[in-house]
Amino acid sequence: MGTHSIDIDEIIRILPHTYPFLLVDRILDIDLENNRIVGQKNVTINEQFFTGHFPGKPIMPGVLIIESMAQVGGILMHKKGIKGLKVLMSVYDARFRRPVTPGDVLIIDVQATFLSQRGGKCEAKAFVNDEVVVGAGISFGIHPEFRENTNKET
């Protein structure tokens, strides 16, 4: 794949999300030529959502795994020069294969199948210990009121 990694400081400059909704800790690899990116989310017991999901049996909500996939995809779109606020438009063919629990390290692999200045489509998979835990298709749009430039980093 590519050779470019991105640390949390750069992720914070790129994404509009903040704690507790920033769900990407690191980009391990990005291949702009092939429209592919691999990110990481360290899942810890300190995550705010574990207090209610579920008491005594903490499981990361599936929608937040999908959101972490979308955030990784948003970083790819940014690095490809697509400006503006990326918004999640649809999720399709989502399959949840096993729970994600504290101590897991999510590896998020996103492959863009279509990208334009108006949005894009990606196929995403999240892995724990080389096992697929979630797979889904994701489509993005660029919010029309924020199309020009809403990234923290330009």
C-alpha positions in Angstrom: 0.0 0.0 0.0 1.1 3.6 0.5 3.6 4.9 3.0 1.8 7.8 4.6 0.6 7.6 8.2 -1.3 10.3 10.0 -1.1 10.9 13.8 -3.9 12.2 16.1 -2.7 15.8 15.9 -3.2 15.8 12.1 -6.5 13.9 12.4 -7.8 16.6 14.8 -6.8 19.3 12.3 -8.7 17.5 9.5 -11.9 16.2 11.1 -14.6 18.5 12.6 -15.3 15.9 15.3 -14.2 16.3 18.9 -14.3 14.2 22.0 -16.4 12.1 22.7 -17.3 11.8 19.0 -13.8 11.6 17.4 -13.6 7.9 16.7 -10.2 7.6 14.9 -6.9 7.5 16.8 -4.5 7.0 13.9 -4.2 6.5 10.2 -1.8 3.6 9.6 -1.6 3.9 5.9 -3.0 5.9 3.0 -2.7 5.1 -0.7 -4.1 8.1 -2.6 -3.3 6.6 -6.0 -5.6 3.6 -5.2 -8.1 5.5 -3.1 -7.5 3.3 0.0 -6.9 4.2 3.7 -6.4 2.2 6.8 -7.2 3.7 10.2 -7.1 2.6 13.9 -9.5 3.0 16.8 -8.3 1.9 20.2 -11.4 0.8 22.2 -11.0 1.4 25.9 -13.2 1.0 28.9 -13.1 4.8 29.3 -15.3 5.3 26.3 -18.3 7.3 27.3 -20.8 5.1 25.5 -19.8 2.0 27.7 -21.6 3.5 30.7 -24.9 2.7 29.1 -24.1 0.1 26.4 -24.4 -2.2 28.3 -23.9 -2.0 32.1 -21.9 -5.1 33.1 -21.4 -6.2 29.5 -19.8 -3.3 27.6 -20.2 -3.5 23.8 -19.3 -0.7 21.3 -22.5 0.3 19.5 -22.5 -0.8 15.9 -23.5 2.7 14.7 -20.3 4.1 16.3 -18.2 1.5 14.4 -19.9 2.7 11.2 -19.2 6.3 12.2 -15.5 5.4 12.8 -15.5 4.0 9.2 -17.1 7.1 7.9 -14.5 9.3 9.7 -11.7 7.3 8.1 -13.4 7.7 4.8 -13.7 11.5 5.4 -9.9 11.7 6.0 -9.3 10.0 2.6 -11.7 12.4 0.9 -9.8 15.3 2.5 -6.4 14.0 1.4 -7.8 13.6 -2.1 -8.5 17.3 -2.1 -12.3 17.1 -1.7 -13.2 20.2 0.3 -16.2 20.9 2.5 -18.1 19.2 5.3 -18.4 15.5 4.5 -21.7 14.1 5.7 -22.8 10.5 5.8 -25.6 10.0 3.3 -26.3 6.2 3.5 -25.1 2.9 4.8 -25.8 -0.2 2.8 -25.1 -4.0 3.1 -24.0 -3.6 6.7 -23.0 -6.8 8.4 -22.2 -7.0 12.1 -20.3 -10.2 12.8 -19.2 -10.0 16.4 -19.2 -7.5 19.3 -16.4 -5.1 19.8 -15.4 -4.7 23.5 -13.0 -2.8 25.7 -9.4 -3.7 24.8 -10.1 -4.3 21.2 -8.1 -2.5 18.5 -10.3 -1.7 15.5 -8.4 -1.7 12.2 -10.6 0.1 9.7 -9.9 -0.5 6.0 -11.8 1.9 3.6 -11.7 1.5 -0.2 -13.3 4.4 -2.2 -15.1 3.2 -5.2 -16.2 6.6 -6.4 -15.0 10.1 -5.4 -16.0 13.6 -6.7 -16.2 17.2 -5.4 -19.9 16.4 -4.5 -19.3 13.2 -2.5 -18.3 9.6 -2.8 -18.9 5.9 -2.1 -16.7 3.5 -0.1 -16.5 -0.1 0.9 -15.4 -0.4 4.5 -14.4 -3.2 6.8 -13.5 -3.1 10.5 -11.2 -5.8 11.8 -10.2 -7.0 15.3 -7.3 -9.4 15.4 -7.5 -9.9 11.6 -11.2 -11.0 11.9 -13.8 -8.9 10.1 -16.2 -7.6 12.8 -18.2 -5.2 10.6 -18.5 -4.6 6.8 -20.5 -2.0 5.1 -20.9 0.3 2.1 -21.0 4.0 2.9 -21.9 7.0 0.8 -21.0 10.6 1.5 -22.1 14.0 0.3 -20.7 17.4 0.8 -23.1 19.7 2.7 -24.2 22.4 0.2 -23.9 25.2 2.7 -20.3 24.1 3.6 -19.1 23.0 0.2 -16.2 25.4 -0.2 -14.1 24.7 2.9 -15.1 23.7 6.3 -12.1 21.5 7.2 -10.0 22.8 10.1 -7.0 22.3 7.8 -7.1 23.6 4.3 
